[in-house]
Amino acid sequence: HTGNLLSVKRGEKLINTCHQFLQLNQESLNDLYLKKLKVKRKMTSDRAGIGLLYILRKSNSQMEITSYPVNNSTIFIAFSIACLELRSSEITT
């Protein structure tokens, strides 16, 4: 489980992006992941990125997204990954 506090506008954009990613099959996720790796981005980009695609690829798109309003301008977006298979070479301490 993980989550982020975001403005309502950014949170809604993130939720929509996640739902679009979740509709992709494994081959399309892989293609999009590789395409995004080749594109230079600003660190302040407000689009869901490579990390999210990496997790979706490894979890076979088994992710749940829930949003909780904090106040009128902020929401908490919670991510829950059902199954994430990592090889020992991918685990860092």
C-alpha positions in Angstrom: 0.0 0.0 0.0 1.1 3.5 -0.7 -0.5 6.9 -1.3 -0.1 10.6 -2.1 -1.7 13.8 -0.9 -2.6 15.8 -4.0 -4.7 18.7 -5.1 -8.1 17.6 -6.3 -7.2 18.5 -9.9 -3.9 16.6 -9.9 -5.5 13.7 -8.1 -8.3 13.4 -10.6 -5.7 13.5 -13.5 -3.7 10.7 -11.7 -6.8 8.6 -11.2 -7.8 8.9 -14.9 -4.3 8.1 -16.0 -4.2 5.0 -13.8 -7.5 3.8 -15.1 -6.2 4.2 -18.7 -3.1 2.2 -17.8 -5.2 -0.5 -16.2 -7.1 -1.0 -19.4 -3.9 -1.9 -21.3 -2.8 -5.4 -21.9 0.7 -6.5 -20.9 2.2 -5.9 -24.4 0.8 -2.4 -24.5 2.1 -1.7 -21.0 5.5 -2.8 -22.0 5.4 -0.7 -25.2 4.3 2.4 -23.3 7.0 1.8 -20.6 9.7 1.6 -23.2 8.4 4.7 -25.0 8.4 6.7 -21.8 11.9 5.6 -21.0 13.1 7.2 -24.2 11.4 10.6 -23.5 13.2 13.2 -21.4 11.0 14.7 -18.7 11.2 17.4 -16.1 11.3 16.2 -12.5 8.2 18.4 -11.9 6.1 16.6 -14.5 2.5 16.2 -13.3 1.9 13.1 -15.3 2.0 9.5 -14.0 5.3 8.1 -15.1 7.7 5.3 -15.4 7.5 4.1 -11.8 3.8 3.5 -12.0 4.1 1.7 -15.3 6.9 -0.5 -13.9 4.7 -1.5 -11.0 1.8 -2.3 -13.3 4.0 -4.4 -15.5 5.3 -6.4 -12.6 1.9 -6.8 -10.9 0.0 -7.9 -14.0 -2.1 -4.7 -13.6 -3.5 -5.9 -10.3 -3.8 -2.5 -8.6 -6.7 -0.8 -6.8 -7.0 3.0 -6.6 -9.0 4.7 -3.9 -9.4 8.4 -3.2 -10.3 10.0 0.1 -11.2 13.7 0.3 -9.1 15.6 2.9 -10.7 19.0 2.4 -12.1 21.1 -0.5 -8.8 21.3 -2.3 -6.9 18.1 -1.3 -7.4 14.4 -1.7 -5.5 11.4 -0.6 -5.0 8.8 -3.4 -4.3 5.3 -2.1 -2.7 2.5 -4.2 -3.0 -1.1 -3.3 -1.0 -3.7 -5.3 -2.5 -7.2 -5.1 0.5 -9.1 -6.3 4.0 -7.9 -7.0 6.6 -10.4 -8.0 10.2 -9.1 -7.6 13.3 -11.0 -8.4 16.0 -10.9 -5.7 18.2 -8.7 -8.0 15.4 -6.0 -7.9 15.2 -5.8 -4.1 17.2 -3.1 -2.5 17.9 -2.7 1.2 
